[in-house]
Amino acid sequence: MNNQQPRSIRAQRKYVEELLPLIYDCKILVGKEISGIPYVVFDKAGFHVFQVNQLSDEQFEAIIREIHSIESDNAVKKEILKKAVPVPTENKDVYFLDLIKLQKRFPEVTSKQALKPFISQTPFLELHLYCKHTPPWIERDGRYIVESKPAKSDQYIVIKAKPNHK
């Protein structure tokens, strides 16, 4: 590996990415200063990144507690996302999700997190969605017809699968 400081952003990113395979069985990174491209690369690779001036036993224990808390929160979020899916209605192949109510209870859940797995895995004719606005990624997807029906300050939208995409 080259020990010279990379000059371009692309070279910096590549340099840090080359470090990833060299780190075995570890997803914790602790340092005095971790920012910019190195932070982004390690964070994206799933590392728990911590900045500390000096690592003491107390700080080490605090880091471990923080990691347990983060992992516990992630496990809870994963369970929430399993349940945060459109539900079948009385009509065959028609589903409903109140995204507003879901996001009010769990603000960290995005429309993609709540809908992408359902849309990619569930054949449906219609998906009725109560939301603040039509998610742009759904509008851009050519497989669906989106009908918007304003309801107060929110929207009630119906996403219909095009006939050849069921």
Secondary structure in CASP SS format (residue, H / E / C, confidence):
PFRMAT SS
TARGET T0000
AUTHOR 0000-0000-0000
METHOD secondary structure of the structure
MODEL  1
M C 1.00
N C 1.00
N C 1.00
Q C 1.00
Q C 1.00
P C 1.00
R C 1.00
S C 1.00
I H 1.00
R H 1.00
A H 1.00
Q H 1.00
R H 1.00
K H 1.00
Y H 1.00
V H 1.00
E H 1.00
E H 1.00
L H 1.00
L H 1.00
P H 1.00
L H 1.00
I C 1.00
Y C 1.00
D C 1.00
C C 1.00
K C 1.00
I E 1.00
L E 1.00
V E 1.00
G E 1.00
K C 1.00
E C 1.00
I C 1.00
S C 1.00
G H 1.00
I H 1.00
P H 1.00
Y H 1.00
V H 1.00
V H 1.00
F H 1.00
D H 1.00
K H 1.00
A C 1.00
G C 1.00
F C 1.00
H E 1.00
V E 1.00
F E 1.00
Q E 1.00
V C 1.00
N C 1.00
Q C 1.00
L C 1.00
S C 1.00
D H 1.00
E H 1.00
Q H 1.00
F H 1.00
E H 1.00
A H 1.00
I H 1.00
I H 1.00
R H 1.00
E H 1.00
I H 1.00
H H 1.00
S H 1.00
I H 1.00
E H 1.00
S H 1.00
D H 1.00
N H 1.00
A H 1.00
V H 1.00
K H 1.00
K H 1.00
E H 1.00
I H 1.00
L H 1.00
K H 1.00
K H 1.00
A C 1.00
V C 1.00
P C 1.00
V E 1.00
P E 1.00
T C 1.00
E C 1.00
N C 1.00
K C 1.00
D C 1.00
V E 1.00
Y E 1.00
F E 1.00
L E 1.00
D E 1.00
L H 1.00
I H 1.00
K H 1.00
L H 1.00
Q H 1.00
K H 1.00
R H 1.00
F C 1.00
P C 1.00
E C 1.00
V C 1.00
T C 1.00
S H 1.00
K H 1.00
Q H 1.00
A H 1.00
L H 1.00
K H 1.00
P H 1.00
F H 1.00
I H 1.00
S H 1.00
Q H 1.00
T C 1.00
P C 1.00
F C 1.00
L C 1.00
E E 1.00
L E 1.00
H E 1.00
L E 1.00
Y E 1.00
C E 1.00
K C 1.00
H C 1.00
T C 1.00
P C 1.00
P H 1.00
W H 1.00
I H 1.00
E H 1.00
R H 1.00
D C 1.00
G C 1.00
R C 1.00
Y E 1.00
I E 1.00
V E 1.00
E E 1.00
S E 1.00
K E 1.00
P E 1.00
A E 1.00
K C 1.00
S C 1.00
D E 1.00
Q E 1.00
Y E 1.00
I E 1.00
V E 1.00
I E 1.00
K E 1.00
A E 1.00
K C 1.00
P H 1.00
N H 1.00
H H 1.00
K C 1.00
END
